[in-house]
Amino acid sequence: MDIKIERINAYDDSRFSEKVLKQHGAFVINDTIPCEIEIVGSCEAVVHGEVQEYQDAVIEEFRFYAEHICKFYNEEQKLIKEFEPVETFRIRIEEIQPSQFYVDEDKIKAVKTFITSQKDIIIPVMKENGKYISLDGHTRLAAAIELGYDEVIAFYTEAGDYIFDFVNEAKKRGIHTPYDLKKVPHEEYEVVWNQFCDEFFSRKQA
């Protein structure tokens, strides 16, 4: 049976708690079933909702964005899914090459509400020619900078070859470290970044 899982990116959906929305852990299964995955530790999360039938699929979808979360519990605090922990390490922000150009100002504000220390800022990276490339987590990097941190936590993962096209485009635009990321209002971000991605992948498929 096909399962449709939609990740909710809004911050004002009445079906979900404000905390989970700001963590981007809100999902809707098959257009009708809400599910919350609440991050409660550096590698732990709690799955909320009557979604036992779909829990493996929704956890897999969640870990696409948060691979470092490796232990999942139900509302009764019973461990329901566990993965091999990822190895993490500290990295200076100035050593990171972004693969994105813009960050959403509203998302930065949301992310800052659940950051209490550098340990809360965990990003996936790959290393190429001695340089760290951030594959995701650009909002977290921008938030870290605003909060005065100069280091974050990282882990290695893999990405498609397209990431090098994104990195080359970032460099063309003068984006060489997260300090160069351009902050834009949410409405503008939805246009400039999403439009770039849509057009890029359309060309790839052509």
C-alpha positions in Angstrom: 0.0 0.0 0.0 1.3 3.4 -1.0 1.8 5.9 1.9 1.7 9.6 1.3 3.6 11.6 3.9 3.7 15.4 3.8 6.0 17.4 5.9 4.4 20.6 7.3 6.7 23.7 6.9 4.2 26.3 8.3 4.3 27.6 11.8 0.6 28.2 12.4 -1.1 24.8 11.8 -3.6 24.1 14.6 -3.2 20.4 14.3 0.3 20.5 15.8 2.1 22.0 18.8 4.0 25.2 18.2 7.2 23.5 19.5 7.0 20.7 17.0 6.2 23.0 14.1 9.3 25.1 14.9 11.3 21.9 14.9 9.8 20.9 11.5 8.7 17.6 13.0 5.0 17.8 11.9 3.7 15.4 9.3 0.4 14.4 7.7 -0.1 10.9 6.5 -2.4 10.1 3.6 -3.8 13.7 3.8 -5.7 13.0 7.0 -3.5 11.6 9.8 -1.4 14.0 11.8 1.9 12.9 13.3 4.3 14.7 15.5 8.0 13.8 16.0 9.3 15.8 18.8 13.1 16.1 19.3 13.8 15.7 23.0 17.5 15.2 23.0 20.6 15.4 20.9 19.8 12.0 19.3 16.3 11.2 20.7 12.7 11.9 19.6 9.1 11.0 20.6 6.5 10.0 18.1 3.1 11.4 18.9 -0.2 10.3 17.3 -2.1 7.1 16.5 0.3 6.1 13.7 1.6 2.7 14.6 0.8 1.3 11.2 2.8 4.1 9.6 5.5 4.7 12.1 8.4 3.2 10.2 7.6 5.2 7.1 7.2 8.5 8.9 10.4 8.0 10.9 12.3 7.3 7.7 10.9 10.5 6.2 11.9 12.4 9.3 15.4 11.0 9.3 15.9 12.2 5.8 16.1 15.7 7.4 17.5 14.7 10.8 19.8 11.6 10.3 21.5 12.2 13.7 18.2 11.3 15.5 18.7 7.6 16.1 16.3 6.7 19.0 12.5 7.0 18.7 10.1 6.5 21.6 6.3 6.4 21.8 4.2 8.5 24.1 4.6 5.9 26.8 8.4 6.3 26.6 8.8 2.9 25.1 11.6 2.6 22.5 10.0 1.8 19.2 12.9 2.3 16.7 16.7 2.5 17.0 19.4 3.2 14.5 23.1 3.1 14.5 24.4 6.4 16.1 26.2 8.8 13.8 29.6 10.0 14.7 29.6 13.7 15.4 32.4 16.2 15.7 32.9 20.0 16.3 33.5 22.2 13.3 34.2 25.9 13.0 31.5 27.7 11.1 34.1 29.6 8.9 35.3 26.2 7.6 32.0 25.3 6.0 31.0 25.9 2.4 27.2 26.3 2.0 25.3 24.6 -0.7 22.5 27.2 -0.4 22.4 30.9 -1.0 19.4 32.2 1.0 18.0 31.6 4.5 14.5 32.4 5.6 14.3 35.1 8.4 11.2 33.5 9.9 12.8 30.1 10.0 15.8 31.6 11.8 13.6 33.0 14.5 11.8 29.6 14.9 15.0 27.7 15.1 16.5 30.0 17.7 13.6 29.2 20.1 14.9 25.7 20.7 18.6 26.3 20.6 20.0 26.4 24.2 23.7 25.6 23.3 26.0 24.6 20.5 25.0 21.0 21.1 21.6 21.7 19.6 23.1 22.8 16.3 23.8 19.6 14.4 24.3 19.6 10.6 25.1 17.0 7.9 28.3 17.6 5.9 30.5 16.0 3.4 34.2 16.7 2.7 35.5 17.5 -0.7 39.0 18.8 -1.5 39.7 19.5 2.1 36.5 21.7 2.5 33.4 20.9 4.5 30.2 21.3 2.5 26.9 21.8 4.4 24.2 19.6 2.9 21.4 20.9 5.0 21.0 23.0 8.2 21.7 26.4 6.7 19.0 28.0 8.9 20.7 26.4 11.9 24.0 27.8 10.8 22.5 31.3 10.4 20.9 31.0 13.8 24.2 29.9 15.3 25.9 33.0 13.9 23.2 35.3 15.3 23.6 33.7 18.7 27.3 34.3 18.7 28.6 30.7 18.3 31.6 30.1 16.1 31.4 26.3 16.2 28.6 23.7 15.6 28.3 19.9 15.7 28.5 18.0 12.4 28.3 14.5 11.0 29.3 13.0 7.7 26.6 11.8 5.2 26.2 11.5 1.5 24.5 13.6 -1.2 23.7 13.4 -4.8 26.0 14.8 -7.4 23.7 17.8 -7.8 25.2 19.2 -4.6 28.3 20.3 -6.5 26.2 22.3 -8.9 24.6 24.0 -5.9 28.0 24.7 -4.4 29.4 26.1 -7.6 26.4 28.4 -7.9 26.8 29.5 -4.3 30.5 30.4 -5.0 29.4 32.4 -8.1 27.1 34.4 -5.9 29.9 35.1 -3.4 28.7 32.5 -0.8 31.9 31.0 0.6 31.0 30.5 4.3 27.7 30.6 6.2 28.5 34.2 7.1 27.8 35.1 3.5 24.3 33.6 3.4 21.7 36.2 2.4 18.7 36.5 4.9 15.4 37.3 3.2 11.8 37.5 4.4 9.7 34.3 4.2 7.7 35.4 1.2 10.8 36.3 -0.8 12.5 33.1 0.3 9.6 31.0 -1.0 10.2 32.7 -4.4 13.9 33.0 -4.8 15.1 29.7 -3.3 12.2 27.4 -4.2 12.1 28.8 -7.7 15.8 28.2 -8.2 15.4 24.6 -7.0 12.4 23.9 -9.2 14.0 25.3 -12.3 17.3 23.5 -11.5 15.7 20.1 -11.2 13.4 20.7 -14.2 16.5 21.3 -16.3 18.1 18.1 -14.9 15.1 16.1 -15.9 14.8 17.6 -19.3 
